[in-house]
Amino acid sequence: MKQHEREFFIAQIRSGKVIIRQNSKKLIIKPLTFDQSVESCEVYNSAYEQAYIDGIMDEDEMNQWMIEHGLWTEEDDAKTERFKKDLEKLKIEIYNSRANAELREKIRLYLRIGEKQFAQHLSRKNLYHQNTREGFATTEKVTWIIKNSTFCDNALYDFSDISINYVTDEWQSSFLGDTQSRELARNEPWKSLWVIRENTKAKLFDNSDTCELTYNQKNLVIWSQMYDNIQESPECPSKEVIDDDDLLDGWFIIQAKKRENDRIAQEFDNGTKSDKIKNSSEVFIVSKDKKTAEKINSMNSLQALKIKQQRANTIKERGSVEQQNFADERLNIQMQQTNQYRGKIRGG
């Protein structure tokens, strides 16, 4: 995004208004007041209740209907989870490969392809969303918002010359994605405004005191605060990482995993009173379910995970294996014998 484009978006976001020009008319969509926001929620609830009375399925019922008719399967759900994990792994890999430009860009290409495939996959599940109670209620709410916040010549517009569907589409297309919001948050002209806002009491947005923040305004503030938090982190990454969304996403995931592992380790230490157990090289913990098993497994180091995989492969090949016959155990025994022999030589 070029500087003049950023200046335009920031000016538009700060104004809180969406301007639509069509058929020589200038329409202005203004931010909702708090009272209007409440009323729009009432419109949603009323529409949802009416959809229930009319026998329209909710999202859960629609998902079940799709499964029963072969439009979506349990394997599709499993595929959704695999997509999420694969994309997460790619983001970690691209962060870890940040010093290798060629590998980094190759991973970025795989990441874009994966995101596109994931979006196509989810589009199948969301195909019937508008036919659900939630979809119907959302449409009614958005229509009410547009009717009550679109002005022409300082009066509510009657949609006589421009259809409400067109205005709705233009309004929704004005919502910026995270990629655009992140770029705006960390660059000028917004960056300086954000830095001086407290010392100068500068007003960031032109909304009145009775108006809600718009979607773009909320996103801009959220990402600005996020970048502040990153700068304050004791493990703050380099500017190169901060300015690259893919690298930073990888850093986010790694930091989140570290925090989770620290939390699990702390819970384990608190629940383990025996020093004998704490100081053991191996501790076996029985998990209650798959999710708990994944958390326990995450406590293992990379070396421990490698040993687990080696042992699993050995058991698969031989059927059963005694503890001392695992490759890592044989290596430990050999190292102990070597150390004992060296000790005897030194003592002799």
MARFIFI-22586 format. One record per atom (N, C-alpha, C): residue in three letters; x, y, z. Coordinates in steps of 0.1 Angstrom, whole numbers, padded with zeros to 4 digits, always signed. Each point is the difference from the previous one (the first is absolute). Layout:
<pts>
ALAXYZ;...
</pts>
This chain:
<pts>
MET+0008-0012+0000;MET-0008+0012+0000;MET+0009+0013+0000;LYS-0003+0009-0009;LYS+0008+0012-0001;LYS-0005+0011+0010;GLN+0009+0010+0002;GLN-0003+0010+0010;GLN-0013+0007-0002;HIS-0003+0004-0012;HIS-0013+0007-0003;HIS-0012-0009+0003;GLU+0002-0013-0002;GLU-0011-0010+0003;GLU-0002-0001+0015;ARG+0010+0000+0007;ARG-0001-0001+0015;ARG-0006+0013+0005;GLU+0004+0011-0005;GLU-0006+0013+0004;GLU-0015+0000-0002;PHE-0005-0005-0012;PHE-0014-0001-0003;PHE-0007-0009+0010;PHE+0005-0012+0002;PHE-0007-0009+0009;PHE-0001+0005+0014;ILE+0011+0006+0005;ILE+0000+0005+0014;ILE-0010+0012+0001;ALA+0000+0009-0010;ALA-0010+0011+0000;ALA-0014-0005+0000;GLN-0003-0010-0008;GLN-0013-0006+0000;GLN-0004-0007+0013;ILE+0010-0008+0005;ILE-0003-0007+0013;ILE-0002+0010+0011;ARG+0008+0010+0001;ARG-0001+0010+0011;ARG-0014+0008-0001;SER-0005+0002-0012;SER-0013+0007-0002;SER-0011-0009+0005;GLY+0002-0013-0001;GLY-0011-0010+0004;GLY-0011-0001-0010;LYS+0001+0007-0011;LYS-0010-0001-0010;LYS+0004-0008-0013;VAL-0009-0006-0006;VAL+0002-0006-0013;VAL-0007+0008-0011;ILE+0007+0004-0010;ILE-0006+0009-0010;ILE-0002-0008-0013;ILE-0012+0000-0005;ILE-0003-0007-0013;ILE-0005+0010-0010;ARG+0006+0000-0011;ARG-0004+0009-0011;ARG-0006-0008-0012;GLN-0012+0003-0003;GLN-0007-0008-0011;GLN-0011+0009-0006;ASN-0001+0000-0013;ASN-0011+0007-0006;ASN-0001+0015+0004;SER+0012+0006+0000;SER+0001+0014+0004;SER-0004+0003+0015;LYS-0003-0011+0007;LYS-0003+0002+0014;LYS+0011-0004+0009;LYS+0001+0007+0012;LYS+0010-0003+0010;LYS-0007-0005+0012;LEU+0002-0013+0003;LEU-0006-0006+0012;LEU+0010-0001+0011;ILE-0003+0002+0012;ILE+0009-0001+0012;ILE-0006-0009+0010;ILE+0007-0011+0003;ILE-0004-0009+0010;ILE+0008+0004+0013;LYS-0008+0003+0010;LYS+0006+0005+0013;LYS+0001-0011+0010;PRO+0009+0002+0010;PRO+0001-0010+0011;PRO-0013-0001+0008;LEU-0003-0012+0005;LEU-0012-0001+0008;LEU+0001+0006+0013;THR-0010+0006+0006;THR+0000+0004+0014;THR-0002-0012+0009;PHE+0002+0002+0012;PHE-0001-0011+0010;PHE-0015-0005+0000;ASP-0009+0009-0001;ASP-0014-0004+0000;ASP-0004-0008-0013;GLN+0006+0005-0011;GLN-0002-0008-0013;GLN+0006-0013+0001;SER+0011-0001+0006;SER+0007-0013+0001;SER-0009-0010+0008;VAL-0006+0005+0011;VAL-0009-0008+0008;VAL-0012-0005-0009;GLU-0006+0010-0007;GLU-0011-0003-0008;GLU+0003-0010-0012;SER+0012+0001-0005;SER+0004-0009-0011;SER+0001-0015+0006;CYS+0004-0001+0013;CYS+0000-0013+0006;CYS-0014-0005+0003;GLU-0009+0009+0003;GLU-0014-0004+0002;GLU-0006-0005-0013;VAL+0004+0006-0011;VAL-0005-0004-0014;VAL+0005-0014-0002;TYR+0013-0003+0003;TYR+0006-0013-0002;TYR-0008-0010+0008;ASN-0002+0003+0013;ASN-0007-0010+0009;ASN-0014-0003-0005;SER-0007+0010-0004;SER-0014-0001-0005;SER+0000-0009-0012;ALA+0009+0003-0009;ALA+0001-0008-0013;ALA+0004-0015+0003;TYR+0009-0002+0010;TYR+0004-0013+0003;TYR-0012-0008+0006;GLU-0008+0006+0009;GLU-0012-0006+0006;GLU-0010-0003-0011;GLN-0002+0009-0010;GLN-0009-0003-0010;GLN+0004-0011-0009;ALA+0013-0001-0003;ALA+0006-0011-0008;ALA-0002-0013+0008;TYR+0001+0000+0013;TYR-0003-0012+0008;TYR-0014-0005-0002;ILE-0009+0010+0001;ILE-0015-0003-0001;ILE-0003-0006-0014;ASP+0007+0006-0010;ASP-0002-0005-0014;ASP+0007-0013-0003;GLY+0007-0005+0010;GLY+0007-0014-0002;GLY+0013+0001-0008;ILE+0006+0011+0000;ILE+0013+0001-0007;ILE+0011-0006+0009;MET+0009-0007-0005;MET+0010-0007+0008;MET+0011+0010+0005;ASP+0006-0003+0011;ASP+0011+0008+0005;ASP+0013-0006-0006;GLU+0011+0006+0003;GLU+0013-0004-0006;GLU+0003-0015+0003;ASP-0002-0004+0013;ASP+0003-0014+0004;ASP-0009-0009-0008;GLU-0013+0003-0001;GLU-0009-0009-0007;GLU+0003+0000-0015;MET+0004+0011-0005;MET+0004+0000-0014;MET+0013-0008-0003;ASN+0009+0000+0009;ASN+0012-0008-0001;ASN-0004-0015+0000;GLN-0009-0004+0009;GLN-0004-0014+0001;GLN-0008-0004-0013;TRP-0008+0009-0005;TRP-0007-0002-0013;TRP+0010-0002-0011;MET+0010+0008-0001;MET+0010-0002-0010;MET+0007-0013+0001;ILE+0003-0005+0012;ILE+0006-0013+0002;ILE-0009-0011-0005;GLU-0013+0001+0004;GLU-0010-0010-0004;GLU-0001-0001-0015;HIS+0002+0011-0007;HIS-0002+0000-0014;HIS+0013-0001-0008;GLY+0011-0003+0007;GLY+0013-0002-0006;GLY+0006+0013-0005;LEU-0005+0011+0004;LEU+0006+0013-0004;LEU+0012+0004+0008;TRP+0001-0006+0012;TRP+0012+0002+0009;TRP+0001-0013+0008;THR+0012-0003+0003;THR+0003-0013+0007;THR+0009+0003+0013;GLU+0000-0011+0008;GLU+0009+0001+0012;GLU+0015+0001-0005;GLU+0003-0006-0011;GLU+0013+0001-0006;GLU+0003+0015-0004;ASP-0010+0007-0004;ASP+0002+0014-0004;ASP+0003+0008+0013;ASP-0006-0004+0011;ASP+0003+0007+0013;ASP+0014-0003+0004;ALA+0005-0012-0002;ALA+0013-0004+0003;ALA+0010+0007-0009;LYS-0004+0002-0013;LYS+0008+0007-0009;LYS+0002+0015+0004;THR-0011+0005+0005;THR+0001+0014+0005;THR+0010+0002+0011;GLU+0001-0009+0009;GLU+0010+0000+0011;GLU+0014-0002-0006;ARG+0001-0009-0010;ARG+0013-0002-0006;ARG+0005+0013-0007;PHE-0009+0006-0007;PHE+0003+0013-0006;PHE+0006+0010+0010;LYS-0007+0001+0011;LYS+0004+0010+0010;LYS+0014-0003+0006;LYS+0002-0013+0002;LYS+0013-0004+0006;LYS+0011+0001-0011;ASP-0003-0003-0012;ASP+0010+0002-0011;ASP+0004+0014-0002;LEU-0010+0009+0000;LEU+0003+0014-0001;LEU+0008+0006+0011;GLU-0003-0005+0012;GLU+0007+0004+0012;GLU+0015-0005-0001;LYS+0002-0012-0004;LYS+0014-0005-0002;LYS+0007+0008-0010;LEU-0006+0004-0011;LEU+0006+0008-0010;LEU+0004+0014+0005;LYS-0008+0005+0008;LYS+0003+0014+0006;LYS+0012-0002+0010;ILE+0001-0011+0007;ILE+0011-0002+0009;ILE+0013-0002-0008;GLU-0002-0008-0011;GLU+0012-0002-0009;GLU+0005+0012-0007;ILE-0009+0009-0004;ILE+0005+0012-0007;ILE+0007+0009+0010;TYR-0005+0000+0012;TYR+0007+0009+0011;TYR+0014-0006+0002;ASN+0001-0013+0002;ASN+0013-0007+0003;ASN+0009+0001-0012;SER-0005+0003-0012;SER+0008+0000-0012;SER+0002+0015-0005;ARG-0002+0009+0009;ARG+0000+0015-0004;ARG+0014+0004-0005;ALA+0010-0007+0004;ALA+0014+0004-0004;ALA+0003-0005-0014;ASN-0007-0010-0004;ASN+0002-0006-0013;ASN-0011+0005-0010;ALA+0004+0010-0008;ALA-0010+0007-0009;ALA-0006-0010-0010;GLU+0008-0009-0006;GLU-0006-0009-0010;GLU-0010-0009+0006;LEU+0004-0007+0012;LEU-0009-0009+0006;LEU-0013+0007+0006;ARG+0003+0012+0005;ARG-0011+0008+0006;ARG-0011+0003-0011;GLU+0004+0004-0011;GLU-0010+0003-0011;GLU-0006-0012-0006;LYS+0007-0011+0001;LYS-0006-0013-0005;LYS-0012-0004+0010;ILE+0003+0002+0013;ILE-0010-0004+0010;ILE-0012+0010-0001;ARG+0003+0013-0003;ARG-0010+0010-0002;ARG-0010-0004-0011;LEU+0006-0005-0011;LEU-0008-0005-0011;LEU-0009-0011+0004;TYR+0005-0010+0007;TYR-0008-0011+0005;TYR-0011+0005+0010;LEU+0003+0010+0007;LEU-0009+0006+0010;LEU-0012+0006-0007;ARG+0003+0008-0011;ARG-0011+0006-0008;ARG-0009-0011-0007;ILE+0007-0010-0005;ILE-0008-0011-0006;ILE-0009-0007+0010;GLY+0006-0003+0012;GLY-0008-0006+0010;GLY-0012+0008+0005;GLU+0002+0013+0001;GLU-0011+0009+0004;GLU-0011+0000-0010;LYS+0004+0000-0013;LYS-0010+0000-0010;LYS-0008-0013+0000;GLN+0007-0011+0002;GLN-0007-0013+0000;GLN-0009-0001+0012;PHE+0005+0006+0011;PHE-0008-0001+0013;PHE-0013+0009-0002;ALA+0001+0011-0006;ALA-0011+0009-0003;ALA-0010-0007-0009;GLN+0005-0007-0010;GLN-0009-0007-0009;GLN-0007-0012+0007;HIS+0007-0006+0009;HIS-0005-0011+0008;HIS-0012+0005+0009;LEU+0002+0011+0007;LEU-0010+0005+0009;LEU-0012+0006-0008;SER+0002+0005-0012;SER-0011+0006-0008;SER-0011-0011-0002;ARG+0004-0012-0001;ARG-0010-0011-0001;ARG-0009-0001+0012;LYS+0006+0002+0011;LYS-0008-0001+0013;LYS-0009+0012+0002;ASN+0005+0012-0005;ASN-0007+0012+0002;ASN-0010+0003-0011;LEU-0001-0009-0009;LEU-0008+0002-0012;LEU-0015+0003+0004;TYR-0005-0007+0010;TYR-0014+0001+0004;TYR-0002+0009+0012;HIS+0010+0008+0004;HIS-0001+0008+0012;HIS-0012+0009-0001;GLN-0002+0006-0011;GLN-0011+0010-0001;GLN-0014-0006+0002;ASN+0000-0014-0001;ASN-0013-0007+0001;ASN-0003-0004+0015;THR+0009+0004+0009;THR-0001-0004+0014;THR-0007+0012+0007;ARG-0004-0003+0013;ARG-0006+0011+0008;ARG+0010+0011+0002;GLU+0013-0004+0002;GLU+0010+0011+0002;GLU+0002+0008-0012;GLY+0000-0007-0012;GLY+0002+0007-0013;GLY-0012+0010-0002;PHE-0012-0005+0002;PHE-0012+0008-0002;PHE+0000+0012+0009;ALA+0003-0002+0013;ALA+0000+0011+0010;ALA+0011+0010-0003;THR+0011-0005-0005;THR+0011+0010-0003;THR-0004+0009-0012;THR-0006-0006-0010;THR-0005+0008-0012;THR-0009+0010+0005;GLU-0010-0003+0008;GLU-0010+0010+0005;GLU+0007+0011+0008;LYS+0010-0004+0008;LYS+0007+0010+0008;LYS+0008+0010-0009;VAL+0007-0006-0009;VAL+0008+0009-0009;VAL-0009+0009-0008;THR-0011-0005-0005;THR-0009+0008-0008;THR-0006+0012+0009;TRP-0003-0003+0012;TRP-0005+0010+0009;TRP+0011+0011+0003;ILE+0013-0005+0001;ILE+0011+0010+0003;ILE+0001+0009-0012;ILE+0000-0006-0012;ILE+0002+0009-0012;ILE-0011+0010-0002;LYS-0012-0005+0003;LYS-0012+0009-0002;LYS+0000+0012+0010;ASN+0006-0003+0012;ASN+0000+0010+0011;ASN+0013+0008+0002;SER+0010-0003-0009;SER+0012+0008+0001;SER+0005+0006-0013;THR-0007-0002-0011;THR+0004+0005-0013;THR-0008+0014-0003;PHE+0009+0010-0002;PHE-0006+0013-0002;PHE+0004+0006-0014;CYS-0009+0009-0004;CYS+0002+0007-0013;CYS-0005+0014+0003;ASP+0009+0010-0002;ASP-0004+0014+0003;ASP-0006+0002+0014;ASN+0007-0007+0010;ASN-0003+0001+0014;ASN-0014-0006+0004;ALA-0005-0008-0009;ALA-0013-0007+0004;ALA+0002-0014-0003;LEU-0008-0009+0007;LEU+0001-0014-0002;LEU-0004-0003-0015;TYR+0008-0008-0006;TYR-0003-0003-0014;TYR-0011-0010-0002;ASP-0008+0002-0011;ASP-0011-0009-0002;ASP+0002-0011-0010;PHE+0012-0001-0005;PHE+0004-0010-0010;PHE-0009-0001-0012;SER-0004+0012-0004;SER-0008+0001-0012;SER+0008-0002-0013;ASP+0012+0005+0000;ASP+0008-0001-0013;ASP+0012-0010+0001;ILE+0004-0003+0012;ILE+0010-0010+0002;ILE-0005-0011+0010;SER+0002-0012-0005;SER-0006-0011+0008;SER+0007-0002+0013;ILE-0007-0005+0010;ILE+0005-0003+0013;ILE+0011-0011-0001;ASN-0002-0009-0009;ASN+0009-0011-0001;ASN+0014+0005-0005;TYR+0000+0010-0009;TYR+0012+0006-0005;TYR+0007+0007+0011;VAL-0007+0008+0008;VAL+0006+0007+0011;VAL+0005-0009+0011;THR-0007-0011+0002;THR+0005-0010+0010;THR+0013-0006-0004;ASP+0001-0003-0013;ASP+0012-0007-0006;ASP+0012+0010+0001;GLU-0003+0013-0003;GLU+0011+0010+0001;GLU+0004+0002+0014;TRP-0009+0000+0009;TRP+0003+0002+0015;TRP+0009-0012+0005;GLN-0004-0012-0004;GLN+0007-0012+0005;GLN+0014-0001-0007;SER+0001+0005-0012;SER+0013+0000-0007;SER+0010+0010+0006;SER-0006+0009+0008;SER+0009+0011+0006;SER+0007-0006+0012;PHE-0004-0012+0005;PHE+0007-0006+0012;PHE+0013-0005-0004;LEU+0011+0005+0006;LEU+0013-0004-0003;LEU+0004-0013+0007;GLY+0008-0008-0007;GLY+0004-0012+0005;GLY+0012+0002+0010;ASP+0004-0010+0007;ASP+0010+0001+0010;ASP+0013+0004-0006;THR+0003-0005-0012;THR+0013+0004-0007;THR+0001+0015-0002;GLN-0011+0006-0005;GLN+0000+0015-0002;GLN+0000+0007+0013;SER-0008-0004+0010;SER+0000+0006+0013;SER+0014+0000+0007;ARG+0007-0011-0001;ARG+0013-0001+0006;ARG+0010+0009-0007;GLU-0001+0001-0013;GLU+0009+0009-0007;GLU-0003+0015+0004;LEU-0012+0003+0001;LEU-0004+0014+0004;LEU+0005+0003+0015;ALA-0002-0010+0009;ALA+0003+0002+0014;ALA+0015+0003+0002;ARG+0009-0006-0008;ARG+0014+0001+0003;ARG+0007+0010-0009;ASN-0007+0007-0008;ASN+0006+0010-0009;ASN-0006+0014+0002;GLU+0007+0010-0006;GLU-0006+0013-0001;GLU-0011+0001-0010;PRO-0010+0008+0002;PRO-0001+0011+0010;PRO-0005-0004+0013;TRP-0005-0012+0002;TRP-0007-0004+0012;TRP+0010-0002+0012;LYS+0012-0005-0003;LYS+0009-0004+0011;LYS+0003+0012+0009;SER+0002+0012-0006;SER+0003+0012+0008;SER-0012+0004+0008;LEU-0012+0000-0006;LEU-0012+0003+0007;LEU-0002-0009+0013;TRP+0003-0012-0002;TRP-0002-0010+0011;TRP+0010+0003+0011;VAL+0013+0003-0004;VAL+0010+0003+0010;VAL-0003+0012+0009;ILE-0005+0011-0007;ILE-0002+0012+0008;ILE-0014+0002+0005;ARG-0008-0010-0001;ARG-0014+0002+0003;ARG-0003+0004+0015;GLU+0009-0006+0009;GLU-0003+0003+0014;GLU+0007+0013+0005;ASN+0012+0003-0005;ASN+0006+0012+0004;ASN-0006+0013-0005;THR-0006-0002-0012;THR-0006+0012-0007;THR-0016+0000+0001;LYS-0005-0011+0006;LYS-0015-0001+0001;LYS-0006+0001-0014;ALA+0008-0005-0010;ALA-0006+0000-0014;ALA-0011-0009-0001;LYS-0010+0005-0008;LYS-0012-0009-0002;LYS+0002-0008-0012;LEU+0000-0013+0002;LEU+0003-0009-0011;LEU-0011-0001-0010;PHE-0013+0000+0004;PHE-0011-0002-0009;PHE-0010+0011+0002;ASP-0008+0003-0011;ASP-0009+0011+0000;ASP-0014-0004+0006;ASN-0001-0012+0004;ASN-0013-0005+0006;ASN-0004+0009+0011;SER-0013+0002+0001;SER-0006+0007+0012;SER+0001-0009+0012;ASP-0002+0005+0012;ASP+0001-0007+0012;ASP-0010-0011+0002;THR-0011+0001-0008;THR-0011-0010+0001;THR+0001-0010-0011;CYS+0011+0000-0008;CYS+0001-0010-0011;CYS+0009-0011+0002;GLU-0003-0011-0005;GLU+0009-0012+0000;GLU+0012+0002-0009;LEU+0011-0007+0004;LEU+0011-0001-0010;LEU-0004-0008-0011;THR+0005+0003-0012;THR-0003-0008-0012;THR+0009-0013+0000;TYR-0003-0009-0009;TYR+0008-0012-0002;TYR+0014+0003-0002;ASN+0003+0009-0009;ASN+0014+0004-0004;ASN+0007+0007+0012;GLN-0007+0008+0007;GLN+0006+0007+0011;GLN+0004-0010+0011;LYS-0009-0009+0003;LYS+0003-0010+0010;LYS+0013-0008-0004;ASN+0000-0004-0012;ASN+0011-0008-0005;ASN+0014+0007+0001;LEU-0001+0013-0004;LEU+0012+0009+0001;LEU+0005+0001+0014;VAL-0009+0002+0009;VAL+0004+0002+0014;VAL+0006-0013+0006;ILE-0007-0011-0003;ILE+0005-0014+0004;ILE+0014-0003-0004;TRP+0002+0003-0013;TRP+0014-0003-0005;TRP+0010+0010+0005;SER-0004+0012+0002;SER+0010+0010+0005;SER+0004-0004+0014;GLN-0010-0005+0008;GLN+0003-0004+0014;GLN+0009-0013+0000;MET-0003-0008-0010;MET+0007-0013-0002;MET+0015+0003-0003;TYR+0003+0010-0008;TYR+0014+0003-0004;TYR+0006+0007+0012;ASP-0007+0007+0009;ASP+0006+0005+0012;ASP+0004-0011+0009;ASN-0009-0010+0002;ASN+0003-0011+0008;ASN+0012-0008-0005;ILE+0002-0001-0013;ILE+0012-0007-0005;ILE+0012+0007+0003;GLN+0000+0014-0001;GLN+0012+0008+0003;GLN+0004-0001+0015;GLU-0010-0003+0008;GLU+0002-0001+0015;GLU+0005-0014+0004;SER-0002-0009-0009;SER+0004-0014+0003;SER+0015-0002+0002;PRO+0004-0007+0011;PRO+0014-0002+0002;PRO+0007-0008-0012;GLU-0008-0007-0008;GLU+0005-0007-0011;GLU-0005+0006-0013;CYS+0000+0014+0000;CYS-0005+0007-0012;CYS+0008-0004-0012;PRO-0006-0003-0011;PRO+0007-0004-0012;PRO+0006+0012-0007;SER+0007-0002-0011;SER+0006+0011-0007;SER-0010+0007-0008;LYS+0003+0012-0005;LYS-0009+0008-0008;LYS-0004-0008-0013;GLU+0010-0007-0005;GLU-0003-0008-0012;GLU-0011-0010+0002;VAL-0001-0006+0012;VAL-0010-0009+0003;VAL-0013+0007+0002;ILE+0000+0011+0008;ILE-0012+0008+0003;ILE-0007+0005-0013;ASP+0008+0004-0010;ASP-0005+0005-0012;ASP-0005-0011-0010;ASP+0003-0012+0003;ASP-0004-0011-0009;ASP-0011-0008+0007;ASP-0013+0000-0004;ASP-0011-0006+0006;ASP+0002-0015+0002;ASP+0006-0007-0010;ASP+0002-0014+0001;ASP+0010-0004+0011;LEU+0011+0008+0000;LEU+0010-0003+0010;LEU-0005+0003+0014;LEU-0008+0011+0001;LEU-0005+0004+0013;LEU-0010-0010+0005;ASP-0009-0005-0009;ASP-0009-0011+0004;ASP+0007-0012+0005;GLY+0011-0004-0006;GLY+0008-0011+0005;GLY+0005+0003+0014;TRP+0005+0012+0002;TRP+0005+0004+0013;TRP-0011-0001+0011;PHE-0012+0005-0004;PHE-0012-0001+0009;PHE-0003-0014+0004;ILE+0000-0009-0010;ILE-0003-0014+0003;ILE+0011-0006+0010;ILE+0013+0003-0003;ILE+0011-0006+0008;ILE-0002+0006+0014;GLN-0002+0013+0002;GLN-0002+0005+0013;GLN-0012-0006+0008;ALA-0011-0002-0008;ALA-0012-0006+0007;ALA+0003-0014+0004;LYS+0008-0008-0008;LYS+0003-0013+0004;LYS+0010+0000+0012;LYS+0009+0009+0001;LYS+0009+0001+0011;LYS-0008+0003+0013;ARG-0010+0009-0001;ARG-0008+0004+0012;ARG-0008-0013+0004;GLU-0006-0007-0009;GLU-0008-0011+0003;GLU+0009-0011+0006;ASN+0012-0003-0006;ASN+0009-0010+0006;ASN+0004+0004+0014;ASP+0003+0013+0002;ASP+0004+0004+0014;ASP-0012-0002+0009;ARG-0012+0003-0004;ARG-0011-0002+0009;ARG-0002-0015+0003;ILE+0001-0008-0010;ILE-0002-0015+0002;ILE+0011-0005+0009;ALA+0013+0005-0002;ALA+0011-0005+0008;ALA-0002+0005+0015;GLN-0006+0012+0002;GLN-0002+0005+0013;GLN-0011-0008+0007;GLU-0010-0004-0008;GLU-0011-0008+0006;GLU+0006-0014+0004;PHE+0009-0005-0009;PHE+0006-0013+0003;PHE+0008+0001+0013;ASP+0008+0010+0001;ASP+0009+0002+0012;ASP-0009+0001+0013;ASN-0011+0008-0002;ASN-0009+0002+0012;ASN-0006-0013+0004;GLY-0003-0009-0010;GLY-0007-0012+0003;GLY+0009-0012+0003;THR+0013+0003+0000;THR+0010-0011+0002;THR+0008+0004+0013;LYS-0003-0007+0011;LYS+0006+0004+0012;LYS+0013-0008+0003;SER+0002-0011-0007;SER+0011-0009+0002;SER+0012+0005-0008;ASP+0012+0002+0007;ASP+0012+0004-0007;ASP+0005-0011-0008;LYS-0003-0012+0003;LYS+0005-0012-0007;LYS-0006+0001-0014;ILE-0013+0003-0001;ILE-0007+0001-0013;ILE+0005+0012-0008;LYS+0001+0011+0007;LYS+0005+0012-0007;LYS+0013-0001-0006;ASN+0009-0008+0006;ASN+0014-0001-0005;ASN+0002-0012-0009;SER-0011-0007-0003;SER+0001-0012-0009;SER+0002+0004-0014;SER+0007-0008-0007;SER+0002+0003-0015;SER-0012-0002-0008;GLU-0009-0009+0005;GLU-0012-0003-0007;GLU-0012-0001+0010;VAL-0011+0007-0003;VAL-0012-0001+0008;VAL-0012-0003-0009;PHE-0007-0011+0004;PHE-0012-0004-0008;PHE-0012+0006+0007;ILE-0008+0007-0008;ILE-0012+0007+0005;ILE-0012-0006-0008;VAL-0010-0005+0007;VAL-0012-0005-0006;VAL-0010+0012-0004;SER-0003+0001-0012;SER-0009+0011-0005;SER-0015-0005+0001;LYS-0009+0010+0002;LYS-0014-0003+0000;LYS-0006+0000-0013;ASP+0005+0008-0010;ASP-0006+0001-0013;ASP+0011+0004-0010;LYS-0004+0001-0013;LYS+0010+0003-0010;LYS+0006+0014+0002;LYS-0009+0009+0004;LYS+0005+0014+0001;LYS+0011+0001+0011;THR-0003-0007+0011;THR+0010+0000+0011;THR+0013-0007-0004;ALA-0002-0011-0008;ALA+0012-0007-0005;ALA+0009+0009-0008;GLU-0007+0008-0008;GLU+0008+0010-0009;GLU+0008+0010+0009;LYS-0007+0005+0011;LYS+0007+0009+0009;LYS+0012-0006+0007;ILE-0002-0013+0004;ILE+0011-0007+0007;ILE+0011-0002-0010;ASN-0003-0004-0012;ASN+0010-0003-0010;ASN+0008+0013-0003;SER-0007+0012+0000;SER+0007+0012-0003;SER+0011+0004+0010;MET-0001-0007+0012;MET+0010+0003+0011;MET+0014-0006-0004;ASN+0000-0010-0009;ASN+0012-0006-0004;ASN+0009+0009-0009;SER+0013-0001+0002;SER+0009+0008-0008;SER+0001-0007-0014;LEU+0007+0007-0009;LEU+0001-0005-0014;LEU+0008-0014+0001;GLN+0010+0000+0008;GLN+0008-0013+0002;GLN-0009-0011+0005;ALA-0009+0003+0010;ALA-0008-0010+0006;ALA-0011-0005-0011;LEU-0005+0010-0007;LEU-0009-0004-0011;LEU+0006-0009-0010;LYS+0013+0002-0003;LYS+0007-0008-0010;LYS+0002-0014+0006;ILE+0003-0001+0013;ILE+0002-0013+0006;ILE-0013-0008+0000;LYS-0011+0007+0003;LYS-0013-0006+0000;LYS-0003-0006-0014;GLN+0003+0007-0010;GLN-0003-0004-0014;GLN+0009-0012-0003;GLN+0013+0000+0004;GLN+0009-0011-0002;GLN-0005-0012+0007;ARG-0004+0001+0012;ARG-0005-0011+0008;ARG-0013-0006-0007;ALA-0009+0009-0004;ALA-0012-0005-0007;ALA+0003-0008-0012;ASN+0010+0005-0008;ASN+0004-0007-0012;ASN+0006-0014+0003;THR+0008+0000+0011;THR+0006-0013+0004;THR-0010-0010+0004;ILE-0010+0004+0008;ILE-0011-0008+0004;ILE-0008-0005-0012;LYS-0002+0009-0009;LYS-0008-0004-0012;LYS+0008-0011-0008;GLU+0013+0001-0001;GLU+0008-0009-0007;GLU+0001-0014+0007;ARG+0002+0000+0013;ARG+0003-0012+0007;ARG-0012-0006+0008;GLY-0011+0008+0002;GLY-0011-0005+0007;GLY+0000+0004+0015;SER+0011-0004+0006;SER+0002+0003+0014;SER+0015+0002+0003;VAL+0003+0009+0009;VAL+0014+0003+0003;VAL+0002+0003+0015;GLU+0010-0007+0006;GLU+0004+0003+0013;GLU+0006+0014+0001;GLN-0002+0007+0012;GLN+0005+0013+0002;GLN+0015+0002-0004;GLN+0008-0009+0004;GLN+0015+0002-0002;GLN+0004-0003-0014;ASN-0009-0004-0009;ASN+0003-0003-0014;ASN-0004+0011-0009;PHE-0006+0011+0005;PHE-0002+0012-0008;PHE+0014+0006-0003;ALA+0001+0006-0012;ALA+0012+0006-0005;ALA+0005+0011+0010;ASP-0009+0008+0005;ASP+0004+0011+0009;ASP+0005-0005+0013;GLU-0006-0012+0005;GLU+0004-0006+0013;GLU+0013-0006-0002;ARG+0003-0007-0011;ARG+0013-0006-0003;ARG+0011+0010+0000;LEU-0004+0012-0006;LEU+0010+0011-0001;LEU+0003+0005+0015;ASN-0010+0001+0008;ASN+0002+0005+0014;ASN+0008-0009+0008;ILE-0003-0013-0002;ILE+0008-0011+0007;ILE+0015+0001-0004;GLN+0002+0001-0013;GLN+0014+0001-0005;GLN+0007+0012+0005;MET-0007+0012+0001;MET+0006+0012+0005;MET+0003-0001+0015;GLN-0009-0007+0007;GLN+0003-0002+0014;GLN+0012-0009+0002;GLN+0001-0011-0008;GLN+0012-0009+0001;GLN+0013+0008-0003;THR-0001+0008-0010;THR+0012+0008-0004;THR+0004+0009+0011;ASN-0010+0007+0006;ASN+0003+0009+0011;ASN+0006-0007+0012;GLN-0005-0012+0003;GLN+0005-0008+0011;GLN+0015-0004-0003;TYR+0002-0004-0012;TYR+0014-0005-0004;TYR+0010+0012+0001;ARG-0005+0012-0004;ARG+0009+0012+0001;ARG+0003+0003+0014;GLY-0011-0002+0009;GLY+0002+0003+0014;GLY+0010-0009+0006;LYS+0000-0012-0004;LYS+0009-0010+0006;LYS+0014+0003-0005;ILE+0002+0004-0013;ILE+0013+0004-0005;ILE+0006+0012+0008;ARG-0009+0010+0002;ARG+0005+0012+0008;ARG+0003-0004+0014;GLY-0008-0009+0006;GLY+0002-0004+0014;GLY+0012-0009+0002;GLY+0003-0008-0011;GLY+0011-0009+0001;GLY+0014+0007+0000;
</pts>
